[in-house]
Amino acid sequence: LCSQHVLVMTRLHGYKITDTVALTSCHVDREALLIRVAHCISYQLLVIGSYNADPHPGNLFVCPYNNPICEQDDSPAECLPGLLDFGMTIHLNESKRLLYCKLIINLYENNISNIISILNEMGYVSSQSDRVPERDAEFFLYLFRDIKDIKSSKQENELFSNKRKEQKENDKQNGINEKKGRYMSKIPDDFMFLTRVIGLLRGLTHTLECECPILQILAIH
């Protein structure tokens, strides 16, 4: 039905995924809902190679198909995530889609040498890629780490930051003084949008107060 001249829309009934009052009154399993969102995103990226380029909570709805009027009982509402507004969409060609699949699998398996090779093939370059490419792999393992509660996330941030500071001090002791520090000098546009998707999931995890094994979910697909 859709074409360049015809836009077809479907009406979804539900409420915002950040509406914690509605989630509570409907007894929604927040972690199960977030995991479904993560599966939806994983399927878009790794299976069909197309995903929303404007990821934010306003583009996610909660669509109950059981207990839709939030009756005052304890039965949990069965919900599906409603994905809205695909006006901006990233389309990956087959070779790029397969590269993302390889990257996810090797991140899940913690295969540093393969991660470095795939990042290079994807066109990702940092200021330290030539000298210490394993630090690029460390960064992506950190980026795709499991999403936990706020306290655990802060601890992980501190550990990673301290590791980077230690590496910088070791560089100085070895006569390497990079005034600008470590930075990304080249990154594919589609990857920038992917990092926004990961950021969306992290933000929702904290809002909904649950956890999400994002890398494990990605690896399933």
QUIGI-V152745 format. One record per pair of residues at least 4 apart in sequence whose C-alpha atoms are under 6 Angstrom apart, sorted by the first residue. I is the first residue (numbers start at 0). J is the second residue. D is the distance in whole Angstrom. If there is no record, write none. Layout:
# QUIGI-V152745
i=I j=J d=D
i=I j=J d=D
This chain:
# QUIGI-V152745
i=1 j=5 d=5
i=1 j=6 d=6
i=1 j=7 d=6
i=12 j=62 d=6
i=13 j=61 d=5
i=13 j=62 d=5
i=14 j=60 d=5
i=14 j=61 d=5
i=15 j=60 d=5
i=16 j=59 d=6
i=16 j=60 d=5
i=16 j=61 d=5
i=21 j=25 d=6
i=22 j=27 d=5
i=25 j=69 d=5
i=25 j=76 d=6
i=26 j=75 d=5
i=26 j=76 d=6
i=27 j=75 d=6
i=27 j=76 d=5
i=30 j=209 d=5
i=41 j=45 d=6
i=41 j=217 d=5
i=42 j=46 d=5
i=43 j=47 d=5
i=43 j=48 d=6
i=43 j=49 d=5
i=43 j=50 d=5
i=44 j=48 d=5
i=44 j=49 d=6
i=44 j=50 d=6
i=45 j=100 d=6
i=48 j=90 d=6
i=48 j=91 d=5
i=48 j=96 d=6
i=49 j=89 d=5
i=49 j=90 d=4
i=50 j=88 d=6
i=50 j=89 d=5
i=51 j=85 d=6
i=51 j=88 d=5
i=52 j=87 d=5
i=52 j=88 d=5
i=52 j=89 d=6
i=52 j=192 d=6
i=54 j=196 d=6
i=55 j=199 d=6
i=58 j=83 d=5
i=59 j=81 d=6
i=59 j=82 d=5
i=60 j=80 d=6
i=60 j=81 d=4
i=61 j=80 d=5
i=61 j=81 d=6
i=62 j=78 d=5
i=62 j=79 d=5
i=62 j=80 d=6
i=63 j=67 d=5
i=63 j=77 d=6
i=63 j=78 d=4
i=64 j=77 d=6
i=64 j=78 d=6
i=65 j=76 d=5
i=65 j=77 d=5
i=66 j=76 d=5
i=91 j=95 d=6
i=91 j=96 d=6
i=103 j=218 d=6
i=104 j=218 d=6
i=105 j=109 d=6
i=105 j=110 d=5
i=114 j=136 d=6
i=115 j=136 d=6
i=118 j=123 d=5
i=119 j=123 d=6
i=123 j=185 d=6
i=123 j=186 d=5
i=124 j=128 d=6
i=124 j=184 d=6
i=124 j=185 d=5
i=125 j=182 d=6
i=125 j=183 d=4
i=125 j=184 d=5
i=126 j=181 d=6
i=126 j=182 d=6
i=127 j=131 d=6
i=128 j=132 d=4
i=140 j=144 d=6
i=143 j=214 d=6
i=145 j=212 d=5
i=145 j=213 d=5
i=146 j=210 d=6
i=146 j=211 d=5
i=147 j=152 d=6
i=147 j=210 d=5
i=157 j=161 d=6
i=170 j=175 d=5
i=171 j=175 d=5
i=171 j=176 d=5
i=203 j=207 d=6
i=204 j=208 d=6
i=204 j=209 d=5
i=204 j=210 d=6
